[in-house]
Amino acid sequence: MPRSLSSCYENIVDHLDKIAQAYGRQGPAQKQARALRTRLKNLRIEDIFQAGLHEFIQGFITENSRLGNAIHQQYLA
Protein backbone atom coordinates (compact mmCIF):
# COMPACT_ATOMS: atom_id res chain seq x y z
CA MET A 1 0.00 0.00 0.00
CA PRO A 2 2.68 2.62 0.74
CA ARG A 3 4.20 2.03 -2.70
CA SER A 4 0.83 2.52 -4.42
CA LEU A 5 0.24 5.77 -2.54
CA SER A 6 3.81 6.83 -3.23
CA SER A 7 3.27 6.22 -6.93
CA CYS A 8 0.11 8.33 -6.86
CA TYR A 9 1.97 11.13 -5.11
CA GLU A 10 4.73 10.90 -7.70
CA ASN A 11 2.07 11.78 -10.27
CA ILE A 12 0.62 14.53 -8.08
CA VAL A 13 4.04 16.14 -7.72
CA ASP A 14 4.62 15.88 -11.47
CA HIS A 15 1.28 17.51 -12.28
CA LEU A 16 1.74 20.23 -9.68
CA ASP A 17 5.13 21.02 -11.18
CA LYS A 18 3.52 21.36 -14.62
CA ILE A 19 0.81 23.61 -13.22
CA ALA A 20 3.46 25.68 -11.43
CA GLN A 21 5.30 26.16 -14.72
CA ALA A 22 2.10 27.23 -16.44
CA TYR A 23 1.22 29.70 -13.68
CA GLY A 24 4.81 30.79 -13.22
CA ARG A 25 4.85 30.14 -9.47
CA GLN A 26 5.38 27.41 -6.93
CA GLY A 27 4.28 27.42 -3.36
CA PRO A 28 3.18 25.43 -0.33
CA ALA A 29 1.25 22.86 -2.38
CA GLN A 30 4.41 21.61 -4.09
CA LYS A 31 6.28 21.52 -0.80
CA GLN A 32 3.52 19.55 0.92
CA ALA A 33 3.16 17.10 -1.96
CA ARG A 34 6.90 16.47 -2.08
CA ALA A 35 7.04 15.93 1.69
CA LEU A 36 4.17 13.44 1.58
CA ARG A 37 5.71 11.63 -1.38
CA THR A 38 9.02 11.31 0.46
CA ARG A 39 7.32 10.09 3.62
CA LEU A 40 5.40 7.45 1.66
CA LYS A 41 8.52 6.34 -0.23
CA ASN A 42 10.35 5.72 3.05
CA LEU A 43 7.44 3.97 4.77
CA ARG A 44 7.28 0.22 5.16
CA ILE A 45 4.06 -1.75 5.55
CA GLU A 46 5.43 -3.12 8.83
CA ASP A 47 5.67 0.45 10.15
CA ILE A 48 2.05 1.04 9.24
CA PHE A 49 0.83 -2.08 11.00
CA GLN A 50 2.95 -1.33 14.05
CA ALA A 51 1.46 2.17 14.36
CA GLY A 52 -2.02 0.97 13.40
CA LEU A 53 -3.63 0.74 9.99
CA HIS A 54 -6.67 2.77 11.03
CA GLU A 55 -4.47 5.54 12.39
CA PHE A 56 -2.35 5.55 9.23
CA ILE A 57 -5.40 5.83 6.99
CA GLN A 58 -6.91 8.59 9.13
CA GLY A 59 -3.64 10.51 9.03
CA PHE A 60 -3.29 10.02 5.30
CA ILE A 61 -6.81 11.30 4.67
CA THR A 62 -6.10 14.35 6.82
CA GLU A 63 -2.83 15.10 5.01
CA ASN A 64 -4.47 14.55 1.63
CA SER A 65 -7.21 17.02 2.58
CA ARG A 66 -4.61 19.58 3.67
CA LEU A 67 -2.90 19.22 0.32
CA GLY A 68 -6.21 19.75 -1.47
CA ASN A 69 -6.76 22.92 0.53
CA ALA A 70 -3.22 24.13 -0.24
CA ILE A 71 -3.79 23.55 -3.96
CA HIS A 72 -7.07 25.42 -3.78
CA GLN A 73 -5.52 28.38 -1.94
CA GLN A 74 -2.52 28.49 -4.23
CA TYR A 75 -4.29 28.29 -7.57
CA LEU A 76 -8.03 28.79 -7.18
CA ALA A 77 -8.60 31.35 -4.44
Buried (B, 14 or more C-beta within 10 A) or exposed (E): EBEEBBEBBBEBBEEBBEBBEEEEEBBBBBEBBBEBBEBBBEBEEEEBEEEEEEEBEEEBEEBBEBBEBBBEEBBEE
